[in-house]
Amino acid sequence: MTQTCALVTGAARGIGLATTDLFLEKGWRVAMVDRDRPALLEAAATRDNVLAIARDVSNPQEVAAMAREALGWAGRIDALVNNAGVAEFGPIEHCDFETWRRVMATNLDGVFLCSQACTPALKETKGAIVNIASISGLRASTLRVAYGTSKAAVIQLTKQYAAELGEHGIRVNCVAPGPVRTKLAMAVHTPEIIQAYHEAIPLNRYGSERELAEVIVFLAGPQASYVTGQVLAADGGFDSTGVGLP
Ligand code: NAD
């Protein structure tokens, strides 16, 4: 039997790279997808059992090629982790259409395209999809009109896919991370936002990439075999409090 394979998007750094490493520790192979070719190649060069696929998840032709390349290499896809994402924070009046489309293209179109492209392979393995949303998709707040809306849509997309693909044995779940000190977050979290998160989160701290990876890999694997259509907030308790987003 060939080795179990995960396809992780946005795998060059941050939560996607930590997820790649945890899959590898558990004996999976990983098709690492990212549009940042230099960062991706650098990350892949120091890891065994990976294939680097430099593709943009918002482009339908590139996503089709991505699925072909992963399948050609591994012969199977057991889990798809839709993790690639971009963040833009700003007032609604400053969110021009180009910004709106850029956020939607990666955060929403990318999840739709990758899920669709990998569905035939996932039917063969009765595999799993894990989408990465955000607490910004669970709660409305200022400054996140495009980001929050894209992540709320990912939560609904998760439920649509779970409802439709369940009969094929495919499970589809979603993780809603709280703040993690990645490049994406640190580009938009001001000192005020950082302080406010620490106060609003019951555990009083940011999460780590590894803590998110543990939840993602759990949902992707056999321990979660009866879990589908769910949103798991890995957020230090933030969503349970009802406090508004900073
Ligand atoms: P990150 O910026 O460290 O990593 C994101 C990766 O995605 C990068 O390597 C980037 O090149 C890649 N990427 C972006 N657009 C792409 C595209 N169109 N095609 C292919 N690759 C693309 O960010 P991160 O914090 O690790 O984010 C991972 C996911 O977690 C994102 O979906 C993000 O929205 C979500 N998230 C992060 C936080 C946080 O605080 N860090 C909180 C909630 C949700």
Residues whose N, C-alpha, C, O or C-beta is under 5 A from the ligand:
A	BS01	NAD	G10 A12 R13 G14 I15 G16 V33 D34 R35 D36 R55 D56 V57 S58 N83 A84 G85 V86 T106 I132 A133 S134 I135 P177 G178 P179 V180 T182 K183 L184 A185
